[in-house]
Amino acid sequence: MEIDKLEHLLNQFKNGDADLTQTLATLKQLPFEDLGFAKVDHHRALRTGYPEVVFCQGKTHAQVEQIFQALEKHNHNILLTRAGPELFSRLWNLDNRLVYNEAGRTITLEKVPREKTGSVLVITAGTADIPVAEEAAVTASISGANVERIYDAGVAGIHRLLAHNAQIQNAHCIVAVAGMEGALPSVVGGLAPCPVIAVPTSVGYGSHLNGLAPLFTMLNSCAPNITVVNIDNGFGAGFSAAMINSKK
């Protein structure tokens, strides 16, 4: 529940538009709502400024549907990650305001969109890294950041990256997404005057080890402004980038 919804609830009670029983019933669910298979955290937006995000992978469609319905009652904006098109179709039949990002496998509901401020720049080394990058971009956007994208600008053709140096210089935070050997974030870190969040992806051949090779490269980068998230964790990168951006 966002702070403005809580204020509205209390004002309704104060003005006599809601009785004590209704108000207490709503407040009782504020810390969390126990669905049996999930405890939906309605208090998270008050604590952190951002509602709980639903990680759909590993959950049944029925479980995600119930979690979404619980969150929708208390929050203006909702993000679901790792969602397939069949799940989106099911949820869209419940609420046709939902938007699906096919590449990033995200579902978003923005009843009251946040004002977009600052600049988060999302860069990929290759086209195959776009799904992880899109998860990051959608996450940063729904969290209130202006998001720009530069795709397929890896070190195999470094001139493609250098052509966008003006955007790199103006960014408040950069998300650099790369598979293969994972060299892109180090190069970006050497150019950028802001924090760079490096995201290794599971894109690559044999000794790439499903993302371990770029993960180790990024962890051992000598660029001091780089922080690394887990393999394919576009959500974590986008969320952190938005928080950094908001402090600027």
FENNOR-V560530 format. One record per backbone hydrogen bond with DSSP energy under -1.0 kcal/mol. NH is the residue of the N-H (numbers start at 1). CO is the residue of the C=O. Records with the same first field share a line. If there is no record, write none. Layout:
NH: CO + CO
This chain:
6: 2
7: 3
8: 4
9: 5
10: 6
11: 7
12: 8
13: 9
14: 10
15: 11
17: 12
18: 12
23: 19
24: 20
25: 21
26: 22
27: 23
28: 24
30: 27
33: 40
35: 38
40: 33
42: 40
43: 31
47: 43
48: 44
49: 45
54: 79
56: 81
59: 56
64: 60
65: 61
66: 62
67: 63
68: 64
69: 65
70: 66
71: 67
72: 68
74: 71
75: 71
78: 109
80: 107
81: 54
83: 105
88: 84
89: 85
90: 86
91: 87
92: 88
93: 89
94: 91
95: 91
98: 95
99: 108
101: 106
105: 101
106: 101
107: 80
108: 99
109: 78
111: 76
117: 144
120: 146
121: 173
122: 148
123: 175
124: 150
125: 177
129: 126
130: 127
133: 129
134: 130
135: 131
136: 132
137: 133
138: 134
139: 135
140: 136
141: 137
142: 138
143: 139
144: 141
145: 140
146: 117
148: 120
150: 122
153: 124
154: 125
157: 154
160: 157
162: 158
163: 159
164: 161
165: 162
168: 164
169: 165
170: 166
172: 119
173: 119
174: 195
175: 121
176: 197
177: 123
178: 199
180: 203
182: 179
187: 183
188: 184
189: 185
190: 186
191: 188
192: 188
196: 225
197: 174
198: 227
199: 176
201: 178
208: 205
209: 206
212: 209
213: 208
215: 211
216: 212
217: 213
218: 214
219: 215
220: 216
221: 218
226: 223
227: 196
229: 198
232: 200
233: 230
234: 232
237: 233
238: 234
239: 235
240: 236
241: 237
242: 238
243: 239
244: 240
245: 241
246: 242
247: 243
